[in-house]
Amino acid sequence: MTGTSSGVAAAIEGELRLLDPTVRASAALLAQVLHPDYREIDYTGRVWDRDSMTASLTAKDGPRPGPMTASRMTGTQLGDGLVHLTYDTETKGQHAHRSSVWRLTDAGWLLFFHQATPFATAEDTATGTDG
């Protein structure tokens, strides 16, 4: 079930919304995108739930990753009401492979699980930096 089904399109739209700094800074907007049972394993290996992620992203003194660009985003409809996305991001010279699972709920498509894994680009390797 690979391709651009309506579920895949909705998940991609939601994922791109989450890259928007305005959404990331608003508990109300995050609640519209993150599933109540949301879990994340970030690029450091830390595990987050919906409440801890929302608190971190919306904290006045919280870390601000800066603009994040996404590339190579693809999705697969795993079944009725379940979509898996993969893509890469870059922010401040840091690169990550990302994987997300989106679930269809009464409130629409919500992010259920997310994982980020850092990686070095060929350019990082050639210049001796670790992206």
Backbone as XML, in Angstrom:
<?xml version="1.0"?>
<chain id="A" units="angstrom">
  <residue number="1" name="MET">
    <atom name="N" x="0.831" y="-1.194" z="0.000"/>
    <atom name="CA" x="0.000" y="0.000" z="0.000"/>
    <atom name="C" x="0.872" y="1.253" z="0.000"/>
  </residue>
  <residue number="2" name="THR">
    <atom name="N" x="1.776" y="1.366" z="-0.936"/>
    <atom name="CA" x="2.650" y="2.525" z="-1.015"/>
    <atom name="C" x="2.039" y="3.541" z="-1.968"/>
  </residue>
  <residue number="3" name="GLY">
    <atom name="N" x="2.293" y="4.806" z="-1.692"/>
    <atom name="CA" x="1.815" y="5.844" z="-2.585"/>
    <atom name="C" x="1.148" y="6.955" z="-1.823"/>
  </residue>
  <residue number="4" name="THR">
    <atom name="N" x="0.487" y="7.818" z="-2.562"/>
    <atom name="CA" x="-0.122" y="8.978" z="-1.959"/>
    <atom name="C" x="-1.611" y="8.760" z="-1.786"/>
  </residue>
  <residue number="5" name="SER">
    <atom name="N" x="-1.967" y="7.954" z="-0.795"/>
    <atom name="CA" x="-3.370" y="7.795" z="-0.429"/>
    <atom name="C" x="-3.785" y="9.055" z="0.322"/>
  </residue>
  <residue number="6" name="SER">
    <atom name="N" x="-5.075" y="9.196" z="0.590"/>
    <atom name="CA" x="-5.526" y="10.364" z="1.351"/>
    <atom name="C" x="-4.932" y="10.346" z="2.752"/>
  </residue>
  <residue number="7" name="GLY">
    <atom name="N" x="-4.730" y="9.158" z="3.323"/>
    <atom name="CA" x="-4.095" y="9.061" z="4.640"/>
    <atom name="C" x="-2.655" y="9.516" z="4.612"/>
  </residue>
  <residue number="8" name="VAL">
    <atom name="N" x="-1.912" y="9.088" z="3.601"/>
    <atom name="CA" x="-0.512" y="9.509" z="3.463"/>
    <atom name="C" x="-0.452" y="11.021" z="3.271"/>
  </residue>
  <residue number="9" name="ALA">
    <atom name="N" x="-1.309" y="11.562" z="2.436"/>
    <atom name="CA" x="-1.331" y="13.012" z="2.209"/>
    <atom name="C" x="-1.631" y="13.764" z="3.508"/>
  </residue>
  <residue number="10" name="ALA">
    <atom name="N" x="-2.587" y="13.266" z="4.290"/>
    <atom name="CA" x="-2.931" y="13.914" z="5.556"/>
    <atom name="C" x="-1.777" y="13.832" z="6.549"/>
  </residue>
  <residue number="11" name="ALA">
    <atom name="N" x="-1.088" y="12.689" z="6.596"/>
    <atom name="CA" x="0.051" y="12.535" z="7.504"/>
    <atom name="C" x="1.193" y="13.470" z="7.100"/>
  </residue>
  <residue number="12" name="ILE">
    <atom name="N" x="1.459" y="13.573" z="5.810"/>
    <atom name="CA" x="2.505" y="14.492" z="5.343"/>
    <atom name="C" x="2.137" y="15.922" z="5.712"/>
  </residue>
  <residue number="13" name="GLU">
    <atom name="N" x="0.889" y="16.299" z="5.510"/>
    <atom name="CA" x="0.448" y="17.646" z="5.885"/>
    <atom name="C" x="0.652" y="17.883" z="7.381"/>
  </residue>
  <residue number="14" name="GLY">
    <atom name="N" x="0.289" y="16.905" z="8.193"/>
    <atom name="CA" x="0.470" y="17.038" z="9.638"/>
    <atom name="C" x="1.932" y="17.123" z="10.026"/>
  </residue>
  <residue number="15" name="GLU">
    <atom name="N" x="2.774" y="16.312" z="9.398"/>
    <atom name="CA" x="4.210" y="16.332" z="9.701"/>
    <atom name="C" x="4.805" y="17.688" z="9.345"/>
  </residue>
  <residue number="16" name="LEU">
    <atom name="N" x="4.420" y="18.231" z="8.203"/>
    <atom name="CA" x="4.923" y="19.551" z="7.810"/>
    <atom name="C" x="4.418" y="20.641" z="8.759"/>
  </residue>
  <residue number="17" name="ARG">
    <atom name="N" x="3.204" y="20.506" z="9.259"/>
    <atom name="CA" x="2.696" y="21.448" z="10.271"/>
    <atom name="C" x="3.590" y="21.443" z="11.503"/>
  </residue>
  <residue number="18" name="LEU">
    <atom name="N" x="4.034" y="20.255" z="11.900"/>
    <atom name="CA" x="4.872" y="20.151" z="13.096"/>
    <atom name="C" x="6.246" y="20.788" z="12.919"/>
  </residue>
  <residue number="19" name="LEU">
    <atom name="N" x="6.663" y="21.013" z="11.698"/>
    <atom name="CA" x="7.933" y="21.706" z="11.457"/>
    <atom name="C" x="7.784" y="23.220" z="11.589"/>
  </residue>
  <residue number="20" name="ASP">
    <atom name="N" x="6.560" y="23.714" z="11.636"/>
    <atom name="CA" x="6.269" y="25.146" z="11.733"/>
    <atom name="C" x="6.539" y="25.616" z="13.170"/>
  </residue>
  <residue number="21" name="PRO">
    <atom name="N" x="7.431" y="26.586" z="13.361"/>
    <atom name="CA" x="7.735" y="27.078" z="14.708"/>
    <atom name="C" x="6.501" y="27.582" z="15.466"/>
  </residue>
  <residue number="22" name="THR">
    <atom name="N" x="5.511" y="28.108" z="14.755"/>
    <atom name="CA" x="4.292" y="28.588" z="15.412"/>
    <atom name="C" x="3.536" y="27.423" z="16.045"/>
  </residue>
  <residue number="23" name="VAL">
    <atom name="N" x="3.449" y="26.310" z="15.344"/>
    <atom name="CA" x="2.771" y="25.124" z="15.871"/>
    <atom name="C" x="3.574" y="24.565" z="17.044"/>
  </residue>
  <residue number="24" name="ARG">
    <atom name="N" x="4.891" y="24.485" z="16.889"/>
    <atom name="CA" x="5.747" y="23.916" z="17.928"/>
    <atom name="C" x="5.721" y="24.738" z="19.217"/>
  </residue>
  <residue number="25" name="ALA">
    <atom name="N" x="5.365" y="25.999" z="19.146"/>
    <atom name="CA" x="5.355" y="26.870" z="20.325"/>
    <atom name="C" x="3.978" y="26.984" z="20.978"/>
  </residue>
  <residue number="26" name="SER">
    <atom name="N" x="2.976" y="26.271" z="20.469"/>
    <atom name="CA" x="1.607" y="26.404" z="20.962"/>
    <atom name="C" x="1.060" y="25.068" z="21.469"/>
  </residue>
  <residue number="27" name="ALA">
    <atom name="N" x="0.750" y="25.014" z="22.765"/>
    <atom name="CA" x="0.170" y="23.789" z="23.329"/>
    <atom name="C" x="-1.152" y="23.452" z="22.646"/>
  </residue>
  <residue number="28" name="ALA">
    <atom name="N" x="-1.941" y="24.458" z="22.335"/>
    <atom name="CA" x="-3.241" y="24.218" z="21.692"/>
    <atom name="C" x="-3.062" y="23.624" z="20.296"/>
  </residue>
  <residue number="29" name="LEU">
    <atom name="N" x="-2.109" y="24.145" z="19.530"/>
    <atom name="CA" x="-1.882" y="23.622" z="18.181"/>
    <atom name="C" x="-1.240" y="22.232" z="18.226"/>
  </residue>
  <residue number="30" name="LEU">
    <atom name="N" x="-0.344" y="21.998" z="19.171"/>
    <atom name="CA" x="0.248" y="20.670" z="19.310"/>
    <atom name="C" x="-0.811" y="19.630" z="19.662"/>
  </residue>
  <residue number="31" name="ALA">
    <atom name="N" x="-1.780" y="20.014" z="20.491"/>
    <atom name="CA" x="-2.854" y="19.096" z="20.881"/>
    <atom name="C" x="-3.698" y="18.673" z="19.685"/>
  </residue>
  <residue number="32" name="GLN">
    <atom name="N" x="-3.704" y="19.491" z="18.640"/>
    <atom name="CA" x="-4.457" y="19.162" z="17.428"/>
    <atom name="C" x="-3.715" y="18.176" z="16.537"/>
  </residue>
  <residue number="33" name="VAL">
    <atom name="N" x="-2.431" y="17.935" z="16.830"/>
    <atom name="CA" x="-1.603" y="17.093" z="15.964"/>
    <atom name="C" x="-1.065" y="15.853" z="16.688"/>
  </residue>
  <residue number="34" name="LEU">
    <atom name="N" x="-0.799" y="15.957" z="17.992"/>
    <atom name="CA" x="-0.219" y="14.838" z="18.739"/>
    <atom name="C" x="-1.309" y="13.970" z="19.369"/>
  </residue>
  <residue number="35" name="HIS">
    <atom name="N" x="-1.230" y="12.685" z="19.146"/>
    <atom name="CA" x="-2.161" y="11.711" z="19.723"/>
    <atom name="C" x="-2.023" y="11.724" z="21.253"/>
  </residue>
  <residue number="36" name="PRO">
    <atom name="N" x="-3.102" y="11.503" z="22.000"/>
    <atom name="CA" x="-2.994" y="11.454" z="23.462"/>
    <atom name="C" x="-1.971" y="10.426" z="23.956"/>
  </residue>
  <residue number="37" name="ASP">
    <atom name="N" x="-1.756" y="9.334" z="23.213"/>
    <atom name="CA" x="-0.779" y="8.308" z="23.595"/>
    <atom name="C" x="0.552" y="8.458" z="22.857"/>
  </residue>
  <residue number="38" name="TYR">
    <atom name="N" x="0.829" y="9.645" z="22.360"/>
    <atom name="CA" x="2.048" y="9.945" z="21.607"/>
    <atom name="C" x="3.308" y="9.542" z="22.385"/>
  </residue>
  <residue number="39" name="ARG">
    <atom name="N" x="4.269" y="8.965" z="21.655"/>
    <atom name="CA" x="5.591" y="8.654" z="22.186"/>
    <atom name="C" x="6.619" y="9.044" z="21.133"/>
  </residue>
  <residue number="40" name="GLU">
    <atom name="N" x="7.784" y="9.482" z="21.625"/>
    <atom name="CA" x="8.883" y="9.812" z="20.725"/>
    <atom name="C" x="10.182" y="9.341" z="21.335"/>
  </residue>
  <residue number="41" name="ILE">
    <atom name="N" x="11.074" y="8.854" z="20.467"/>
    <atom name="CA" x="12.461" y="8.612" z="20.836"/>
    <atom name="C" x="13.264" y="9.608" z="20.016"/>
  </residue>
  <residue number="42" name="ASP">
    <atom name="N" x="13.857" y="10.596" z="20.698"/>
    <atom name="CA" x="14.534" y="11.657" z="19.947"/>
    <atom name="C" x="15.946" y="11.233" z="19.543"/>
  </residue>
  <residue number="43" name="TYR">
    <atom name="N" x="16.661" y="12.143" z="18.884"/>
    <atom name="CA" x="17.966" y="11.837" z="18.328"/>
    <atom name="C" x="19.010" y="11.525" z="19.400"/>
  </residue>
  <residue number="44" name="THR">
    <atom name="N" x="18.738" y="11.845" z="20.685"/>
    <atom name="CA" x="19.666" y="11.522" z="21.772"/>
    <atom name="C" x="19.308" y="10.205" z="22.443"/>
  </residue>
  <residue number="45" name="GLY">
    <atom name="N" x="18.155" y="9.630" z="22.078"/>
    <atom name="CA" x="17.683" y="8.410" z="22.711"/>
    <atom name="C" x="16.681" y="8.655" z="23.831"/>
  </residue>
  <residue number="46" name="ARG">
    <atom name="N" x="16.401" y="9.922" z="24.128"/>
    <atom name="CA" x="15.435" y="10.245" z="25.185"/>
    <atom name="C" x="14.021" y="9.893" z="24.713"/>
  </residue>
  <residue number="47" name="VAL">
    <atom name="N" x="13.211" y="9.367" z="25.631"/>
    <atom name="CA" x="11.824" y="9.013" z="25.334"/>
    <atom name="C" x="10.908" y="10.109" z="25.872"/>
  </residue>
  <residue number="48" name="TRP">
    <atom name="N" x="9.978" y="10.543" z="25.035"/>
    <atom name="CA" x="9.040" y="11.609" z="25.371"/>
    <atom name="C" x="7.614" y="11.086" z="25.261"/>
  </residue>
  <residue number="49" name="ASP">
    <atom name="N" x="6.704" y="11.682" z="26.052"/>
    <atom name="CA" x="5.274" y="11.467" z="25.843"/>
    <atom name="C" x="4.668" y="12.808" z="25.431"/>
  </residue>
  <residue number="50" name="ARG">
    <atom name="N" x="3.383" y="12.822" z="25.188"/>
    <atom name="CA" x="2.729" y="14.039" z="24.693"/>
    <atom name="C" x="2.910" y="15.211" z="25.661"/>
  </residue>
  <residue number="51" name="ASP">
    <atom name="N" x="2.685" y="14.977" z="26.953"/>
    <atom name="CA" x="2.786" y="16.061" z="27.919"/>
    <atom name="C" x="4.205" y="16.603" z="28.043"/>
  </residue>
  <residue number="52" name="SER">
    <atom name="N" x="5.197" y="15.706" z="28.116"/>
    <atom name="CA" x="6.577" y="16.188" z="28.264"/>
    <atom name="C" x="7.057" y="16.890" z="26.999"/>
  </residue>
  <residue number="53" name="MET">
    <atom name="N" x="6.652" y="16.404" z="25.836"/>
    <atom name="CA" x="7.045" y="17.063" z="24.585"/>
    <atom name="C" x="6.405" y="18.440" z="24.479"/>
  </residue>
  <residue number="54" name="THR">
    <atom name="N" x="5.130" y="18.523" z="24.796"/>
    <atom name="CA" x="4.435" y="19.807" z="24.743"/>
    <atom name="C" x="5.064" y="20.801" z="25.716"/>
  </residue>
  <residue number="55" name="ALA">
    <atom name="N" x="5.344" y="20.353" z="26.925"/>
    <atom name="CA" x="5.959" y="21.241" z="27.921"/>
    <atom name="C" x="7.324" y="21.736" z="27.447"/>
  </residue>
  <residue number="56" name="SER">
    <atom name="N" x="8.121" y="20.857" z="26.870"/>
    <atom name="CA" x="9.446" y="21.244" z="26.398"/>
    <atom name="C" x="9.375" y="22.228" z="25.236"/>
  </residue>
  <residue number="57" name="LEU">
    <atom name="N" x="8.517" y="21.930" z="24.271"/>
    <atom name="CA" x="8.423" y="22.786" z="23.087"/>
    <atom name="C" x="7.848" y="24.159" z="23.390"/>
  </residue>
  <residue number="58" name="THR">
    <atom name="N" x="6.966" y="24.252" z="24.373"/>
    <atom name="CA" x="6.282" y="25.515" z="24.653"/>
    <atom name="C" x="6.908" y="26.294" z="25.807"/>
  </residue>
  <residue number="59" name="ALA">
    <atom name="N" x="7.931" y="25.748" z="26.455"/>
    <atom name="CA" x="8.591" y="26.450" z="27.565"/>
    <atom name="C" x="9.220" y="27.743" z="27.063"/>
  </residue>
  <residue number="60" name="LYS">
    <atom name="N" x="9.024" y="28.799" z="27.829"/>
    <atom name="CA" x="9.582" y="30.111" z="27.436"/>
    <atom name="C" x="11.097" y="30.055" z="27.291"/>
  </residue>
  <residue number="61" name="ASP">
    <atom name="N" x="11.774" y="29.287" z="28.147"/>
    <atom name="CA" x="13.230" y="29.187" z="28.098"/>
    <atom name="C" x="13.699" y="27.888" z="27.448"/>
  </residue>
  <residue number="62" name="GLY">
    <atom name="N" x="12.790" y="27.225" z="26.740"/>
    <atom name="CA" x="13.110" y="25.948" z="26.112"/>
    <atom name="C" x="14.045" y="26.097" z="24.935"/>
  </residue>
  <residue number="63" name="PRO">
    <atom name="N" x="14.699" y="24.997" z="24.553"/>
    <atom name="CA" x="15.602" y="25.044" z="23.395"/>
    <atom name="C" x="14.830" y="25.303" z="22.110"/>
  </residue>
  <residue number="64" name="ARG">
    <atom name="N" x="15.372" y="26.102" z="21.261"/>
    <atom name="CA" x="14.769" y="26.399" z="19.964"/>
    <atom name="C" x="15.700" y="25.875" z="18.885"/>
  </residue>
  <residue number="65" name="PRO">
    <atom name="N" x="15.292" y="24.810" z="18.197"/>
    <atom name="CA" x="16.195" y="24.195" z="17.223"/>
    <atom name="C" x="16.458" y="25.054" z="15.999"/>
  </residue>
  <residue number="66" name="GLY">
    <atom name="N" x="15.640" y="26.059" z="15.757"/>
    <atom name="CA" x="15.796" y="26.866" z="14.558"/>
    <atom name="C" x="15.019" y="26.260" z="13.411"/>
  </residue>
  <residue number="67" name="PRO">
    <atom name="N" x="15.113" y="26.895" z="12.248"/>
    <atom name="CA" x="14.376" y="26.384" z="11.087"/>
    <atom name="C" x="14.802" y="24.956" z="10.765"/>
  </residue>
  <residue number="68" name="MET">
    <atom name="N" x="13.823" y="24.132" z="10.445"/>
    <atom name="CA" x="14.075" y="22.736" z="10.112"/>
    <atom name="C" x="13.557" y="22.485" z="8.699"/>
  </residue>
  <residue number="69" name="THR">
    <atom name="N" x="14.406" y="21.907" z="7.874"/>
    <atom name="CA" x="13.978" y="21.576" z="6.519"/>
    <atom name="C" x="13.842" y="20.056" z="6.408"/>
  </residue>
  <residue number="70" name="ALA">
    <atom name="N" x="12.848" y="19.634" z="5.660"/>
    <atom name="CA" x="12.592" y="18.210" z="5.451"/>
    <atom name="C" x="12.855" y="17.855" z="4.000"/>
  </residue>
  <residue number="71" name="SER">
    <atom name="N" x="13.351" y="16.656" z="3.784"/>
    <atom name="CA" x="13.574" y="16.157" z="2.423"/>
    <atom name="C" x="13.271" y="14.662" z="2.389"/>
  </residue>
  <residue number="72" name="ARG">
    <atom name="N" x="13.084" y="14.159" z="1.175"/>
    <atom name="CA" x="12.874" y="12.729" z="0.913"/>
    <atom name="C" x="11.710" y="12.150" z="1.718"/>
  </residue>
  <residue number="73" name="MET">
    <atom name="N" x="10.637" y="12.926" z="1.896"/>
    <atom name="CA" x="9.487" y="12.430" z="2.661"/>
    <atom name="C" x="8.663" y="11.478" z="1.810"/>
  </residue>
  <residue number="74" name="THR">
    <atom name="N" x="8.463" y="10.281" z="2.339"/>
    <atom name="CA" x="7.629" y="9.282" z="1.682"/>
    <atom name="C" x="6.724" y="8.632" z="2.727"/>
  </residue>
  <residue number="75" name="GLY">
    <atom name="N" x="5.619" y="8.102" z="2.251"/>
    <atom name="CA" x="4.681" y="7.481" z="3.165"/>
    <atom name="C" x="4.096" y="6.205" z="2.619"/>
  </residue>
  <residue number="76" name="THR">
    <atom name="N" x="3.650" y="5.367" z="3.538"/>
    <atom name="CA" x="3.007" y="4.104" z="3.205"/>
    <atom name="C" x="1.760" y="3.947" z="4.065"/>
  </residue>
  <residue number="77" name="GLN">
    <atom name="N" x="0.657" y="3.641" z="3.432"/>
    <atom name="CA" x="-0.576" y="3.334" z="4.154"/>
    <atom name="C" x="-0.438" y="1.883" z="4.621"/>
  </residue>
  <residue number="78" name="LEU">
    <atom name="N" x="-0.273" y="1.686" z="5.939"/>
    <atom name="CA" x="-0.066" y="0.344" z="6.485"/>
    <atom name="C" x="-1.361" y="-0.443" z="6.596"/>
  </residue>
  <residue number="79" name="GLY">
    <atom name="N" x="-2.463" y="0.254" z="6.705"/>
    <atom name="CA" x="-3.772" y="-0.363" z="6.849"/>
    <atom name="C" x="-4.785" y="0.747" z="7.047"/>
  </residue>
  <residue number="80" name="ASP">
    <atom name="N" x="-6.019" y="0.372" z="7.284"/>
    <atom name="CA" x="-7.047" y="1.385" z="7.538"/>
    <atom name="C" x="-6.652" y="2.190" z="8.775"/>
  </residue>
  <residue number="81" name="GLY">
    <atom name="N" x="-6.528" y="3.486" z="8.596"/>
    <atom name="CA" x="-6.264" y="4.365" z="9.727"/>
    <atom name="C" x="-4.855" y="4.342" z="10.263"/>
  </residue>
  <residue number="82" name="LEU">
    <atom name="N" x="-3.866" y="3.884" z="9.478"/>
    <atom name="CA" x="-2.483" y="3.812" z="9.952"/>
    <atom name="C" x="-1.522" y="4.124" z="8.805"/>
  </residue>
  <residue number="83" name="VAL">
    <atom name="N" x="-0.673" y="5.126" z="9.012"/>
    <atom name="CA" x="0.283" y="5.565" z="7.994"/>
    <atom name="C" x="1.675" y="5.646" z="8.613"/>
  </residue>
  <residue number="84" name="HIS">
    <atom name="N" x="2.680" y="5.231" z="7.841"/>
    <atom name="CA" x="4.081" y="5.347" z="8.245"/>
    <atom name="C" x="4.783" y="6.306" z="7.298"/>
  </residue>
  <residue number="85" name="LEU">
    <atom name="N" x="5.455" y="7.319" z="7.863"/>
    <atom name="CA" x="6.246" y="8.267" z="7.071"/>
    <atom name="C" x="7.719" y="8.119" z="7.408"/>
  </residue>
  <residue number="86" name="THR">
    <atom name="N" x="8.569" y="8.350" z="6.418"/>
    <atom name="CA" x="10.003" y="8.482" z="6.649"/>
    <atom name="C" x="10.482" y="9.722" z="5.895"/>
  </residue>
  <residue number="87" name="TYR">
    <atom name="N" x="11.475" y="10.384" z="6.469"/>
    <atom name="CA" x="12.048" y="11.569" z="5.835"/>
    <atom name="C" x="13.324" y="11.947" z="6.562"/>
  </residue>
  <residue number="88" name="ASP">
    <atom name="N" x="14.050" y="12.897" z="6.006"/>
    <atom name="CA" x="15.261" y="13.431" z="6.616"/>
    <atom name="C" x="15.041" y="14.894" z="6.968"/>
  </residue>
  <residue number="89" name="THR">
    <atom name="N" x="15.728" y="15.348" z="8.016"/>
    <atom name="CA" x="15.677" y="16.769" z="8.361"/>
    <atom name="C" x="17.087" y="17.302" z="8.533"/>
  </residue>
  <residue number="90" name="GLU">
    <atom name="N" x="17.168" y="18.620" z="8.414"/>
    <atom name="CA" x="18.408" y="19.353" z="8.683"/>
    <atom name="C" x="18.036" y="20.599" z="9.453"/>
  </residue>
  <residue number="91" name="THR">
    <atom name="N" x="18.739" y="20.838" z="10.542"/>
    <atom name="CA" x="18.588" y="22.074" z="11.301"/>
    <atom name="C" x="19.927" y="22.426" z="11.932"/>
  </residue>
  <residue number="92" name="LYS">
    <atom name="N" x="20.379" y="23.632" z="11.683"/>
    <atom name="CA" x="21.653" y="24.114" z="12.223"/>
    <atom name="C" x="22.799" y="23.143" z="11.950"/>
  </residue>
  <residue number="93" name="GLY">
    <atom name="N" x="22.805" y="22.549" z="10.758"/>
    <atom name="CA" x="23.872" y="21.636" z="10.369"/>
    <atom name="C" x="23.730" y="20.227" z="10.909"/>
  </residue>
  <residue number="94" name="GLN">
    <atom name="N" x="22.694" y="19.954" z="11.671"/>
    <atom name="CA" x="22.449" y="18.614" z="12.206"/>
    <atom name="C" x="21.452" y="17.891" z="11.304"/>
  </residue>
  <residue number="95" name="HIS">
    <atom name="N" x="21.732" y="16.636" z="10.984"/>
    <atom name="CA" x="20.875" y="15.843" z="10.105"/>
    <atom name="C" x="20.289" y="14.673" z="10.876"/>
  </residue>
  <residue number="96" name="ALA">
    <atom name="N" x="19.039" y="14.317" z="10.553"/>
    <atom name="CA" x="18.397" y="13.163" z="11.186"/>
    <atom name="C" x="17.502" y="12.445" z="10.194"/>
  </residue>
  <residue number="97" name="HIS">
    <atom name="N" x="17.541" y="11.115" z="10.249"/>
    <atom name="CA" x="16.546" y="10.288" z="9.580"/>
    <atom name="C" x="15.357" y="10.236" z="10.539"/>
  </residue>
  <residue number="98" name="ARG">
    <atom name="N" x="14.147" y="10.379" z="10.027"/>
    <atom name="CA" x="12.961" y="10.401" z="10.881"/>
    <atom name="C" x="11.930" y="9.386" z="10.400"/>
  </residue>
  <residue number="99" name="SER">
    <atom name="N" x="11.202" y="8.849" z="11.365"/>
    <atom name="CA" x="10.159" y="7.869" z="11.105"/>
    <atom name="C" x="8.967" y="8.211" z="11.990"/>
  </residue>
  <residue number="100" name="SER">
    <atom name="N" x="7.787" y="8.276" z="11.404"/>
    <atom name="CA" x="6.580" y="8.633" z="12.139"/>
    <atom name="C" x="5.443" y="7.680" z="11.805"/>
  </residue>
  <residue number="101" name="VAL">
    <atom name="N" x="4.618" y="7.405" z="12.806"/>
    <atom name="CA" x="3.405" y="6.623" z="12.611"/>
    <atom name="C" x="2.219" y="7.514" z="12.959"/>
  </residue>
  <residue number="102" name="TRP">
    <atom name="N" x="1.288" y="7.627" z="12.031"/>
    <atom name="CA" x="0.093" y="8.452" z="12.180"/>
    <atom name="C" x="-1.133" y="7.563" z="12.253"/>
  </residue>
  <residue number="103" name="ARG">
    <atom name="N" x="-2.063" y="7.909" z="13.164"/>
    <atom name="CA" x="-3.294" y="7.128" z="13.336"/>
    <atom name="C" x="-4.505" y="8.010" z="13.070"/>
  </residue>
  <residue number="104" name="LEU">
    <atom name="N" x="-5.478" y="7.438" z="12.403"/>
    <atom name="CA" x="-6.735" y="8.136" z="12.170"/>
    <atom name="C" x="-7.615" y="7.985" z="13.402"/>
  </residue>
  <residue number="105" name="THR">
    <atom name="N" x="-8.077" y="9.114" z="13.940"/>
    <atom name="CA" x="-8.939" y="9.132" z="15.121"/>
    <atom name="C" x="-10.200" y="9.924" z="14.796"/>
  </residue>
  <residue number="106" name="ASP">
    <atom name="N" x="-11.102" y="10.013" z="15.740"/>
    <atom name="CA" x="-12.296" y="10.841" z="15.553"/>
    <atom name="C" x="-11.923" y="12.305" z="15.335"/>
  </residue>
  <residue number="107" name="ALA">
    <atom name="N" x="-10.759" y="12.714" z="15.841"/>
    <atom name="CA" x="-10.285" y="14.092" z="15.683"/>
    <atom name="C" x="-9.475" y="14.286" z="14.401"/>
  </residue>
  <residue number="108" name="GLY">
    <atom name="N" x="-9.299" y="13.227" z="13.615"/>
    <atom name="CA" x="-8.506" y="13.306" z="12.392"/>
    <atom name="C" x="-7.205" y="12.532" z="12.551"/>
  </residue>
  <residue number="109" name="TRP">
    <atom name="N" x="-6.258" y="12.773" z="11.657"/>
    <atom name="CA" x="-4.968" y="12.092" z="11.682"/>
    <atom name="C" x="-4.083" y="12.715" z="12.745"/>
  </residue>
  <residue number="110" name="LEU">
    <atom name="N" x="-3.581" y="11.899" z="13.676"/>
    <atom name="CA" x="-2.731" y="12.375" z="14.770"/>
    <atom name="C" x="-1.430" y="11.579" z="14.802"/>
  </residue>
  <residue number="111" name="LEU">
    <atom name="N" x="-0.357" y="12.269" z="15.165"/>
    <atom name="CA" x="0.952" y="11.631" z="15.278"/>
    <atom name="C" x="0.975" y="10.755" z="16.518"/>
  </residue>
  <residue number="112" name="PHE">
    <atom name="N" x="1.194" y="9.450" z="16.317"/>
    <atom name="CA" x="1.173" y="8.468" z="17.390"/>
    <atom name="C" x="2.581" y="8.135" z="17.881"/>
  </residue>
  <residue number="113" name="PHE">
    <atom name="N" x="3.550" y="8.039" z="16.956"/>
    <atom name="CA" x="4.918" y="7.683" z="17.320"/>
    <atom name="C" x="5.893" y="8.376" z="16.380"/>
  </residue>
  <residue number="114" name="HIS">
    <atom name="N" x="7.046" y="8.778" z="16.944"/>
    <atom name="CA" x="8.077" y="9.429" z="16.133"/>
    <atom name="C" x="9.447" y="9.012" z="16.649"/>
  </residue>
  <residue number="115" name="GLN">
    <atom name="N" x="10.386" y="8.815" z="15.725"/>
    <atom name="CA" x="11.770" y="8.526" z="16.115"/>
    <atom name="C" x="12.701" y="9.277" z="15.180"/>
  </residue>
  <residue number="116" name="ALA">
    <atom name="N" x="13.777" y="9.823" z="15.764"/>
    <atom name="CA" x="14.805" y="10.521" z="14.994"/>
    <atom name="C" x="16.156" y="9.863" z="15.264"/>
  </residue>
  <residue number="117" name="THR">
    <atom name="N" x="16.919" y="9.659" z="14.203"/>
    <atom name="CA" x="18.249" y="9.071" z="14.313"/>
    <atom name="C" x="19.233" y="9.981" z="13.596"/>
  </residue>
  <residue number="118" name="PRO">
    <atom name="N" x="20.232" y="10.525" z="14.309"/>
    <atom name="CA" x="21.185" y="11.423" z="13.655"/>
    <atom name="C" x="22.056" y="10.679" z="12.646"/>
  </residue>
  <residue number="119" name="PHE">
    <atom name="N" x="22.505" y="11.409" z="11.639"/>
    <atom name="CA" x="23.435" y="10.831" z="10.679"/>
    <atom name="C" x="24.353" y="11.917" z="10.151"/>
  </residue>
  <residue number="120" name="ALA">
    <atom name="N" x="25.530" y="11.497" z="9.708"/>
    <atom name="CA" x="26.496" y="12.403" z="9.099"/>
    <atom name="C" x="26.358" y="12.303" z="7.584"/>
  </residue>
  <residue number="121" name="THR">
    <atom name="N" x="26.411" y="13.449" z="6.925"/>
    <atom name="CA" x="26.369" y="13.454" z="5.468"/>
    <atom name="C" x="27.781" y="13.195" z="4.926"/>
  </residue>
  <residue number="122" name="ALA">
    <atom name="N" x="27.874" y="12.928" z="3.643"/>
    <atom name="CA" x="29.182" y="12.735" z="3.017"/>
    <atom name="C" x="30.021" y="13.999" z="3.191"/>
  </residue>
  <residue number="123" name="GLU">
    <atom name="N" x="29.371" y="15.162" z="3.126"/>
    <atom name="CA" x="30.079" y="16.436" z="3.318"/>
    <atom name="C" x="30.612" y="16.535" z="4.749"/>
  </residue>
  <residue number="124" name="ASP">
    <atom name="N" x="29.807" y="16.127" z="5.736"/>
    <atom name="CA" x="30.251" y="16.138" z="7.142"/>
    <atom name="C" x="31.486" y="15.262" z="7.307"/>
  </residue>
  <residue number="125" name="THR">
    <atom name="N" x="31.439" y="14.085" z="6.701"/>
    <atom name="CA" x="32.550" y="13.142" z="6.802"/>
    <atom name="C" x="33.807" y="13.707" z="6.158"/>
  </residue>
  <residue number="126" name="ALA">
    <atom name="N" x="33.652" y="14.358" z="5.014"/>
    <atom name="CA" x="34.805" y="14.910" z="4.289"/>
    <atom name="C" x="35.437" y="16.073" z="5.041"/>
  </residue>
  <residue number="127" name="THR">
    <atom name="N" x="34.621" y="16.857" z="5.773"/>
    <atom name="CA" x="35.157" y="18.027" z="6.478"/>
    <atom name="C" x="35.488" y="17.736" z="7.931"/>
  </residue>
  <residue number="128" name="GLY">
    <atom name="N" x="35.170" y="16.508" z="8.382"/>
    <atom name="CA" x="35.503" y="16.139" z="9.750"/>
    <atom name="C" x="34.495" y="16.611" z="10.791"/>
  </residue>
  <residue number="129" name="THR">
    <atom name="N" x="33.317" y="17.091" z="10.355"/>
    <atom name="CA" x="32.282" y="17.481" z="11.314"/>
    <atom name="C" x="31.351" y="16.321" z="11.505"/>
  </residue>
  <residue number="130" name="ASP">
    <atom name="N" x="30.596" y="16.354" z="12.593"/>
    <atom name="CA" x="29.645" y="15.270" z="12.830"/>
    <atom name="C" x="28.238" y="15.819" z="12.868"/>
  </residue>
  <residue number="131" name="GLY">
    <atom name="N" x="27.502" y="15.678" z="11.728"/>
    <atom name="CA" x="26.169" y="16.227" z="11.573"/>
    <atom name="C" x="25.160" y="15.480" z="12.220"/>
  </residue>
</chain>
